């Protein structure tokens, strides 16, 4: 194992990320805020990374599987610490709370410890949204796409460690070129979202912050009432951009490249189908049990299903007051998740498709043992290794969910809060139900609860394997 390679890579990624963090300084100066402490902290972090890179400039960076896995985990922890420092300096909170907020930002979870975000400095609001945007497609994908230091084999292994989904789907010979295209589409969606929100009468500042959060499927807002503060048009625009951000970005690239059939696949059918079914169900439930109009019910129900299914975490109303039947539908949306290769967290639709298809095959095999049959998705045969990987993922996901739920319940929280908060943290959703509902926050948790929940968010963002592999003796012995 090359410790120098790990240190050089983490410092390189840190350098790029903290260069992004110079932007909140400009925002603060524009609004007349004192940015001296922010500037000192970020410039100090930049200087430290520059020194490390200078000392290691002659080292030939080579990242194998072990170095890649360790680097991925280490980057998330270190950036959580780096992102927390300005929050401690400017918002008078303890480090555990700031670390939770930063991890929630980078993992695009969107769970916040702030009870009143509207009193925060503009620079800090932008800092929070920027953490979402950076973490949206993945910090390691950013490194792979923009940093020429990474060699081809290292790029591929890093991309495997960081990317979401069941397998790597390259559209260019070099993985770093694919990552660049992903970031190009990501930037395009962000710009389009900003202008669309501006047309809906948002201020430039609010439009930029909400676009950064939306395309990243994050959920941090500049208002205490989240999207509920803004117009129906802004809610509709945000619903649309949440949905397209929950689609595989490789499909977007292929569509722009002229492939008009790239969206016609089983995962897309299930994604949009489940969204429509759950939206209609929630609309009818709310319309039947309230005095609201059908338009109001449909607007906010579709928004709520989109924000939960894509693990964004915005809120337009206090949907927790809609009754238990409605909550059941919304929990299903939380579990549903979006597509592999998107900025969303959670299980991903394709895993469910393969999971249930495999169960169906096993039932057929049990009825006819002599039957030889394979599993296909979109006409492509799925390897048994992928199926095994998916079942392994579900095992780790459920194990983590059970442990987190038991921890929460043992700490004295009610069952609804314990279960849904664990789902929200592991799935990077953000708001849950009970004590962590859409109008609540995570400030009441103790410092060690926040550290524990931060770890759960990281496990969810790295989709279990990348974290749990560190506990394997084989990993440390073999590689």
Secondary structure by P-SEA (a helix, b strand, c coil): ccaaaaaaaaaaaaaaaaaaaaaaaaaaaaacccaaaaaaaaaaaaaaaaaaaaaaccccccccaaaaaaaaaaaaaaaaaaaaccccccccccaaaaaaaaaaaaaccccccccccccccaaaaaaaaaaaaaacccaaaaaaaccccccaaaaaaaaaacccccbbbbccccaaaaaaaaaaaaaaaaaaaaaaaaaacccaaaaaaaaaaaaacbbbbccccccccccaaaaaaaaaaaaaaaccaaaaaaaaaccccccccaaaaaaaaaaaaaaaaaaaaaaaaccccaaaaaaaaaaaaaaaaacccccccccccccaaaaaaaaaaaaaccccccccccccaaaaaaaaaaaaaaaaaaacccbbbbbbcccccccaaaaaaaaaaaaaaaaaaaaaaaaaaaacccaaaaaaaaaaaaacccccccccccccccccccaaaaaaaaaaaaaaaaccccccccccccccccc
